Amino acid sequence: DLMYDIVMNWEWGNSGDPNIYHDPQTRSQGLSLRSNLARLMETLIEENKIEKAREVIELAMTNMPLHSYGFYTFAEPFLDGYYKVGETQKARDLFNSLRNIYQDRLEYYAGTSLDRQYEQLDEILADMEAYRRVIDISIENDDRELAEKETQRFNDLLDQFGFYQDSFMDDLPEIPQTP
């Protein structure tokens, strides 16, 4: 509760303005802020303080917009948080933003030469895993419609990287069947 009171009174200045340049130092410092706000949100959800958790998510996403701050992995807890506080449409909107980022990157890599793909293998694998994590979040939150559609898109995209996709397919969770 103390942390909630403190962060809800932070002065954010123009940090959420998409029309300003967010320099690398600012974006880097956003990592710590996103992490701390995500932990606060998760704790509030565990304590069933849903409205406060919702306010923390909005605070984070408004003042550290996804595209201005980058470091997309640190926005993933808020995707889960949106689901947990009952904001399914906002979860889907954030999911779509993250998915588009990862798809764009992977489609770019798929269009490069095999040598270039091997040079960028770490980045390709990181983006594959990140894309899969956001799908996993939708699965864990029983968003079946989204999960089924996106799992197919994910698999289609992986097919473009067939020479090293097998390790991902072994671990891909199955979408639970409705009884």
Phi, psi and chi 1 to 4 in degrees:
 res  aa     phi    psi   chi1   chi2   chi3   chi4
   1 ASP       -  -37.6  -71.2  -32.2      -      -
   2 LEU   -64.3  -46.1  177.9   60.7      -      -
   3 MET   -62.3  -41.8 -176.3  175.9  177.1      -
   4 TYR   -56.7  -48.3  170.1   82.9      -      -
   5 ASP   -60.5  -39.7  -69.0  -21.1      -      -
   6 ILE   -67.4  -51.9  -69.6  169.8      -      -
   7 VAL   -68.2  -29.2  -58.3      -      -      -
   8 MET   -72.3  -11.6  -65.4  -50.6  -71.4      -
   9 ASN  -108.6    7.0  -71.7  -52.7      -      -
  10 TRP   -62.2  146.8  -79.9  -13.2      -      -
  11 GLU   -93.2  118.1  -69.0  -66.3  -31.9      -
  12 TRP   -97.7   -9.2  -71.3   89.4      -      -
  13 GLY    58.0 -133.7      -      -      -      -
  14 ASN  -106.9   28.8   59.5   -3.3      -      -
  15 SER   -60.8  -27.5   66.8      -      -      -
  16 GLY   -90.9    2.8      -      -      -      -
  17 ASP   -76.7  116.8 -174.4  -14.7      -      -
  18 PRO   -72.4   -8.3   26.3  -32.4      -      -
  19 ASN   -94.1    2.6  -62.0  -46.8      -      -
  20 ILE  -107.5  161.5   65.8  165.7      -      -
  21 TYR   -85.1  123.7  172.7   66.3      -      -
  22 HIS   -97.5  101.7  -66.4   80.5      -      -
  23 ASP   -66.8  163.9   63.6  -90.0      -      -
  24 PRO   -56.5  -36.5  -26.8   34.2      -      -
  25 GLN   -65.1  -43.2 -177.1   65.8   30.5      -
  26 THR   -63.6  -45.9  -60.7      -      -      -
  27 ARG   -62.8  -41.0  -68.9 -169.5  -52.3  -96.8
  28 SER   -63.7  -42.0  176.9      -      -      -
  29 GLN   -67.4  -24.1  -70.9  172.6  -21.2      -
  30 GLY   -62.8  -24.7      -      -      -      -
  31 LEU   -57.8  -48.4  -68.6  172.0      -      -
  32 SER   -64.9  -43.1  175.9      -      -      -
  33 LEU   -63.8  -46.6  -66.0  174.2      -      -
  34 ARG   -61.0  -42.9  -90.3 -169.7 -176.8  156.8
  35 SER   -62.1  -46.8  -67.0      -      -      -
  36 ASN   -65.6  -41.6  -71.3  -31.6      -      -
  37 LEU   -67.3  -35.8  -70.0  172.6      -      -
  38 ALA   -64.5  -42.3      -      -      -      -
  39 ARG   -64.2  -39.9  -76.4 -165.0  -56.0  -84.9
  40 LEU   -62.2  -47.3  173.2   59.5      -      -
  41 MET   -58.2  -47.4  171.2 -153.9   65.9      -
  42 GLU   -61.0  -41.5  -70.4  164.6   -9.9      -
  43 THR   -65.2  -42.2  -59.9      -      -      -
  44 LEU   -62.8  -38.6  -69.8  168.2      -      -
  45 ILE   -64.9  -44.4  -70.1  170.0      -      -
  46 GLU   -60.0  -34.9  -72.5  171.8   16.3      -
  47 GLU   -85.7    5.6  -66.2  175.5   -5.7      -
  48 ASN    61.6   32.1 -157.1   29.4      -      -
  49 LYS   -99.4   68.8  -63.6  176.3 -179.3  176.3
  50 ILE   -63.5  -43.7  -58.1  -56.0      -      -
  51 GLU   -64.5  -41.2 -172.6   54.8   39.0      -
  52 LYS   -64.9  -40.5  -74.8 -176.3  174.8 -176.8
  53 ALA   -61.1  -43.5      -      -      -      -
  54 ARG   -58.9  -42.9 -178.0  179.5  -70.5  117.3
  55 GLU   -64.6  -37.0  -69.5  172.3   13.1      -
  56 VAL   -67.1  -41.2  169.9      -      -      -
  57 ILE   -60.6  -48.0  -62.8  168.7      -      -
  58 GLU   -61.9  -40.0  -70.8  -56.2  -43.3      -
  59 LEU   -59.4  -47.4 -179.1   75.9      -      -
  60 ALA   -65.7  -47.6      -      -      -      -
  61 MET   -74.0  -27.0  -61.3  -49.2  -64.3      -
  62 THR   -77.1  -42.0  -60.6      -      -      -
  63 ASN   -92.5  -13.5  -69.0  -63.3      -      -
  64 MET  -133.3   69.7  -68.5  178.5  -68.3      -
  65 PRO   -57.5  144.4  -14.6   23.4      -      -
  66 LEU   -50.0  -53.2 -174.0   65.8      -      -
  67 HIS   -75.8  -21.2  -65.5  -69.3      -      -
  68 SER   -81.9  -29.9  -63.1      -      -      -
  69 TYR  -105.4  -17.7  -80.2   78.0      -      -
  70 GLY    62.7 -146.6      -      -      -      -
  71 PHE    44.3   57.7  -61.4  105.7      -      -
  72 TYR   -60.5  -30.8  -53.1  112.0      -      -
  73 THR   -56.6  -34.0  -59.3      -      -      -
  74 PHE   -77.6   -4.0  -70.9   86.0      -      -
  75 ALA   -94.6  -14.0      -      -      -      -
  76 GLU   -59.4  -38.3  -69.1  172.1   16.4      -
  77 PRO   -59.1  -29.5  -23.9   33.0      -      -
  78 PHE   -73.7  -28.4  -60.5  107.8      -      -
  79 LEU   -60.4  -50.9  171.9   61.5      -      -
  80 ASP   -61.3  -40.9 -171.9   51.1      -      -
  81 GLY   -61.7  -42.8      -      -      -      -
  82 TYR   -57.4  -44.3  -89.3  135.8      -      -
  83 TYR   -60.2  -46.5  -80.6  115.9      -      -
  84 LYS   -66.8  -26.8  -60.3 -108.5 -173.4  -59.3
  85 VAL   -95.6    8.2  -59.5      -      -      -
  86 GLY    85.2   15.6      -      -      -      -
  87 GLU   -99.9   65.7  -63.9  -77.8   -5.0      -
  88 THR   -61.0  -42.0  -58.5      -      -      -
  89 GLN   -65.2  -40.1 -171.9   54.9   53.0      -
  90 LYS   -66.4  -35.7  -71.8 -177.1  178.9 -176.7
  91 ALA   -62.0  -45.9      -      -      -      -
  92 ARG   -64.6  -37.4  -72.3  178.7  173.8  176.2
  93 ASP   -63.9  -45.0  -68.4  -16.7      -      -
  94 LEU   -66.0  -41.0 -179.2   54.8      -      -
  95 PHE   -55.7  -48.3  176.1   94.7      -      -
  96 ASN   -61.4  -38.8  -71.9  -26.6      -      -
  97 SER   -64.3  -46.8  -66.5      -      -      -
  98 LEU   -64.7  -45.6  -69.7  166.3      -      -
  99 ARG   -57.1  -45.8  179.0 -150.3   54.4 -142.8
 100 ASN   -61.0  -39.8  -69.9  -17.7      -      -
 101 ILE   -61.6  -51.5  -69.4  163.8      -      -
 102 TYR   -67.3  -39.2  -62.1  132.5      -      -
 103 GLN   -63.2  -45.5  -81.3 -176.9  -10.7      -
 104 ASP   -58.3  -44.2  -73.1  -10.9      -      -
 105 ARG   -63.9  -46.8  -71.2  179.7  178.7 -174.4
 106 LEU   -66.8  -37.7  -68.6  168.6      -      -
 107 GLU   -64.7  -36.9  -72.7  169.4    0.4      -
 108 TYR   -60.8  -51.7  165.4   76.7      -      -
 109 TYR   -60.8  -38.4  -68.2  127.7      -      -
 110 ALA   -62.5  -27.1      -      -      -      -
 111 GLY   -86.5   -0.4      -      -      -      -
 112 THR   -94.2  168.8   62.0      -      -      -
 113 SER   -66.1  159.6   70.4      -      -      -
 114 LEU   -59.4  -39.7 -170.5   58.9      -      -
 115 ASP   -61.6  -43.6  -73.4  -19.0      -      -
 116 ARG   -64.8  -38.8  178.8   81.1  172.4  144.6
 117 GLN   -61.9  -42.5  -71.6  179.8   17.3      -
 118 TYR   -64.0  -36.3  -82.6  120.2      -      -
 119 GLU   -65.4  -32.9  -70.4  171.7    5.3      -
 120 GLN  -102.5   18.2  -59.3  -65.9  -47.2      -
 121 LEU   -54.8  -42.3 -171.2   58.5      -      -
 122 ASP   -60.8  -43.5  -71.2  -19.1      -      -
 123 GLU   -66.7  -41.5  -70.3   84.5   -2.0      -
 124 ILE   -62.1  -48.0  -66.8  169.4      -      -
 125 LEU   -64.1  -38.8  -66.3  174.4      -      -
 126 ALA   -63.6  -41.8      -      -      -      -
 127 ASP   -69.6  -35.9  -73.8  -22.9      -      -
 128 MET   -62.1  -45.8  -75.1  179.6  176.2      -
 129 GLU   -65.1  -40.2  -79.8  -65.7  -37.2      -
 130 ALA   -65.1  -44.1      -      -      -      -
 131 TYR   -60.3  -43.7 -174.0    8.5      -      -
 132 ARG   -64.8  -36.9 -162.0  172.0  110.5 -170.9
 133 ARG   -61.9  -41.2  -83.7 -167.1  -46.4  -88.3
 134 VAL   -69.0  -32.5  -63.4      -      -      -
 135 ILE   -66.2  -43.7  -66.7  171.1      -      -
 136 ASP   -57.4  -38.9  -71.8  -12.6      -      -
 137 ILE   -62.7  -40.9  -68.9  169.3      -      -
 138 SER   -67.5  -36.2   70.6      -      -      -
 139 ILE   -65.1  -47.9  -68.8  169.6      -      -
 140 GLU   -61.1  -25.6  -68.5  163.9    7.1      -
 141 ASN  -101.6   19.1  -74.1  -75.9      -      -
 142 ASP    57.3   32.6  -62.9  -38.1      -      -
 143 ASP   -90.3   71.3 -164.3  -12.7      -      -
 144 ARG   -57.5  -45.5  -68.9 -170.9   59.1   78.0
 145 GLU   -58.3  -49.6  178.3 -175.4  -21.7      -
 146 LEU   -65.4  -45.3  179.7   66.9      -      -
 147 ALA   -61.1  -43.5      -      -      -      -
 148 GLU   -63.9  -46.9  -71.7  173.1   -0.4      -
 149 LYS   -63.1  -45.1 -179.6  176.5   68.6  171.6
 150 GLU   -73.8  -31.8  -68.3  -54.9  -35.3      -
 151 THR   -62.2  -40.5  -62.2      -      -      -
 152 GLN   -65.9  -43.4 -176.2   58.1   49.0      -
 153 ARG   -60.9  -43.1  -78.0 -174.8 -179.2  172.9
 154 PHE   -59.9  -47.5  177.4   76.4      -      -
 155 ASN   -62.9  -40.1  -69.9  -24.0      -      -
 156 ASP   -62.2  -40.5  -68.8  -15.7      -      -
 157 LEU   -68.1  -39.6 -168.5   53.5      -      -
 158 LEU   -62.1  -32.0  -80.8 -172.9      -      -
 159 ASP   -58.0  -25.1  -73.4  -16.8      -      -
 160 GLN   -73.7  -11.5  -62.6  179.7   43.2      -
 161 PHE  -121.1   42.5  -61.7   95.0      -      -
 162 GLY   -57.2  -27.1      -      -      -      -
 163 PHE   -71.6  -10.2   61.1   91.9      -      -
 164 TYR  -142.7   22.0   54.1   80.5      -      -
 165 GLN   -81.7  -22.1   77.5  161.4    6.6      -
 166 ASP   -55.4  -35.0  -67.2  -21.1      -      -
 167 SER   -65.8  -27.1   65.8      -      -      -
 168 PHE   -78.9  -36.8  -71.6   93.3      -      -
 169 MET   -67.7  -31.5  -61.8  -51.4  -70.5      -
 170 ASP   -63.3  -33.5  -67.0  -19.4      -      -
 171 ASP  -100.6   -4.7  -63.8  -29.2      -      -
 172 LEU   -65.1  124.3 -167.1   62.9      -      -
 173 PRO   -69.4  148.2   25.3  -31.7      -      -
 174 GLU   -84.9  147.3  -70.3 -170.6   31.4      -
 175 ILE   -77.0  124.2  -62.4  170.3      -      -
 176 PRO   -58.3  139.2  -17.2   26.4      -      -
 177 GLN   -84.5  141.4  -62.2  -60.3  -46.5      -
 178 THR   -78.1  130.4  -55.2      -      -      -
 179 PRO   -66.0      -    3.2   -2.3      -      -
